[in-house]
């Protein structure tokens, strides 16, 4: 089916309506002397995105100006030039030129009908980027007054508000957004009526007997009225949200065509498969999802999929495979992009991270493979040996993380297998307008947590928590979950110890954290309000919700919370003993928390620990290099611990080396199964004791 390129040009105009004001306002900020690094990074990302998007649509004049602007901003970002008046003048001219070009598109011009790029301006921008002293190009003639007419006059640039009005729906988006916002406010305020119903019932009981009957009748009518309106208002709000839902096809449809064209420009052959494009997301989500997918596509083609000759030399088909899929998972939509390219070299990532001084060598050595891979999401990171006009300068991946995790309250997961490709998995809420929220109390403060990040609520006695490498830990079924005080993280007064803990277990992907809270106040659907500008620097807060009567409650940003606490929780400083310094242990468990905690316990005693996330991964690592002992869970995907143990015992290297099973399975039949497959020890997680583990390991290692 032929693609409607006009629809995508219209979407580009809408996208430019966000980036052009950002470029103009940022340039004005530079003019005022506010040249901080984050501002320049933001300007660079805006120019880079305009370049990439326009290139895909073959809007060559816009691509040329955006590329030259990007060059200049790159030099500013690298501190090779300064924001002099001449440089700022050039940036202002570039933004004017870009706005002019976008105005032509907004008025219906096709890509072929755009005026040629101002080559003098492009040259001036690139000379300035190289630090060459030069005069700015001549300023354009003043625009004729509004009443003047000329058949050859260029169309006046559209204002920011006019750019935003261009849309494919029949109702202006700003008006629809206002309606949804107001309906959400009404719905939130209506929920306060339930509190008034409860208060009325309490007042009724306190009234004299002779007044209770009429007041009770009033309270009954009041309650029925509130309940009747509940379903009506919720249904009305849902219908309004559905009006703003769009299928993912508006983003997915052009990607296959773009991938072919971009691959051809790189001398590569790629087949792109798209599935799940019928799944719908809120328009706000669709708009913001465009940039991350473009960046992921560009990186897959430039960094991932190899040229045909290279692929054939490694036994692959000369045609690379790229898959973009989406599916719904409860209240989330999962979008996955994967390729069968070269994958990501961990050694290259480590070398680049050290060269860029993103991390110290000591910190790098403490990272797991997954944490090392995540370094590519840092601003300016790239393993590419040469910066190209196509791939840019590593800007794309930090845009993906910032958009998905910080702006869309989603989750980003990266996996890669050298020689076999890379996979990016984006988990996104269906809508940002309203979400299920748990309201909790901590040291007298009320806070909110969005339900998709909540695993469960657990109440347990203090003595049920174990000590693992100095960290309080909850044994929750088949995994160890670190326990931290939310009051301590937020620097609130610590509540009095009562002997019983109420734990809110939050999660992101494989990582879990048990937060000590005071109480659960309520759980309800609530309207999410974005943070005001002056509060957006707070990393642990993702938004706000209204409790009625103008009371606002902060929403905890769980991904940032996990990131903040992880290195403190899972990386305690321990005094290592030298006695086991030469002995290497392989820990195999599908729970990130469990394997990290076991690693900390063993490293505290001086062992060198390698981690594997399932039996197949553990077997591959065991076959690649010898280990002195193996610790494995039983219940794991792909290959369980029993199968792993049996397979290791078949290998000459591991025939007599210690294998310890650590599992939540307590049945005698499971113990017998462990003995049958060749395990040397069987430790139940429910009675886990770190000293027992270490003593068992020492005894087996002799």
WOSUL-V216910 format. One record per backbone hydrogen bond with DSSP energy under -0.5 kcal/mol. NH is the residue of the N-H (numbers start at 1). CO is the residue of the C=O. Records with the same first field share a line. If there is no record, write none. Layout:
NH=CO + CO
//
This chain:
5=3
7=4
8=4
9=5
10=6
11=7
12=8
13=9
14=10
15=11
16=12
17=13
18=14 + 15
19=15
20=16
22=18
23=19
24=20
25=21
26=22
27=23
28=24
29=25
30=26
31=27
32=28
33=30
34=29
35=33
36=34
40=36
41=37
42=38
43=39
44=40
45=41
46=42
47=43
48=44
49=45
50=46
51=47
52=48
53=49
54=50
55=51
56=52
57=53
58=55
59=54
60=58
63=59
64=60
65=61
66=62
67=63
68=64
69=65
70=66
71=67
72=68
73=69
74=70
75=71
76=72
77=73
78=74
79=76
80=75
81=75
84=82
88=84
89=85
90=86
91=87
92=88
93=89
94=90
95=91
96=92
97=93
98=94
99=95
100=96
101=97
102=98
103=99
104=100
105=101
106=102
107=103
108=105
109=104
113=110
114=111
119=117
122=118
123=119
124=120
125=121
126=122
127=123
128=124
129=125
130=126
131=128
132=127
148=145
153=150
163=159
164=160
165=161
166=162 + 163
176=172
177=173
178=174
179=175
180=176
181=177
182=178
183=179
184=180
185=181
186=182
187=183
188=184
189=185
190=186
191=187
192=188 + 189
193=190
194=191
195=191
196=192
197=193
198=194
199=195
200=196
201=197
202=198
203=199
204=200
205=201
206=202
207=203 + 204
211=208
212=208 + 209
213=209
215=211
216=212
217=213
218=214
219=215
220=216
221=217
222=218
223=219
224=220
225=221
226=222
227=223
228=224
229=225
230=226
231=227
232=228
233=229
234=230
235=231
236=232
237=233
238=234
239=235
240=236
241=237
242=238
243=239
244=240 + 241
245=242
246=281
248=279
249=277
250=247
251=248
252=248
253=249
255=252
256=252
257=253
258=254
259=255
260=256
261=257
262=258
263=259
264=260
265=261
266=262 + 263
267=264
268=263
269=318
271=320
273=271 + 322
275=324
279=276
281=246
282=430
283=244
285=282
286=282
287=283
288=284
289=285
290=286 + 287
292=288
293=289
294=290
295=291
296=292
297=293
298=294
299=295
300=296
301=297
302=298
303=299
304=299
305=300
308=267
311=307
312=308
313=309
314=310 + 311
315=312
316=311
320=269 + 318
322=271
323=338
324=273
325=336
326=275
327=334
329=332
332=329
333=428
334=327
335=333 + 426
336=325
337=424
338=323
339=422
340=321
342=304
345=343
346=344
349=345
350=346
351=347
352=348
353=349
354=350
355=351
356=352
357=354
358=353
359=353
364=360
365=361
366=362 + 363
367=364
372=368
373=369
374=370
375=372
376=373
377=374
378=375
381=378
388=392
392=388
398=394
399=395
400=396
401=397
402=398
403=399
404=400
405=401
406=401 + 402
407=402
408=403
410=404
411=427
413=425
415=423
417=421
419=342
420=417
421=417
422=339
423=415
424=337
425=413
426=335 + 424
427=411 + 425
428=333 + 426
429=408
430=331
435=526
437=524
438=449
439=437 + 522
440=438 + 447
441=519
442=445
445=442
447=440
448=554
449=438
451=436
453=450
454=451
455=505
456=505
458=503
460=501
462=499
464=461
465=462
466=473
468=466 + 471
471=468
473=466
474=481
476=474 + 479
477=475
479=476
481=474
483=472
484=514
486=484 + 516
487=516
489=485
490=486
491=488
492=487
501=460
502=517
503=458 + 501
504=515
505=456 + 503
506=504 + 513
507=453
508=511
511=508
513=506
514=482
515=504 + 513
516=484
517=502 + 515
518=441
519=441
521=439 + 519
522=439
524=437
526=435
528=433
529=527 + 544
535=532
536=532 + 533
538=535
539=537
541=538
542=555
543=555
544=529
545=553
547=551
551=548
552=550
553=545
554=446
555=543
556=448 + 554
557=540
558=556
561=557
562=558
563=559
564=560
565=561
566=562
567=563
569=565
570=566
574=572
576=574
580=605
581=578
583=580
585=608
586=629
587=585 + 610
588=586 + 631
589=587 + 612
592=590
593=510
595=591
596=592
597=593
598=594
599=595
600=596
601=597
602=598
603=599
604=600
605=601 + 602
606=603
607=602
608=583
609=607
610=585
612=587
615=637 + 639
618=614
619=615
620=616
621=617
622=618
623=619
624=620
625=621
628=584
629=584
630=658
631=586
632=660
633=588
636=634
639=637
641=634
644=640
645=641
646=642
647=643
648=644
649=645
650=646 + 647
651=648
655=652
658=628
660=630
661=681
662=632 + 660
663=661 + 683
671=667
672=668
673=669
674=670
675=671
676=672
677=673
678=674 + 675
679=674
680=659
681=659
683=661
685=663
687=684
688=685
690=467
693=689
694=690
695=691
696=692
697=693
698=694
699=695
700=696
701=697
702=698
//
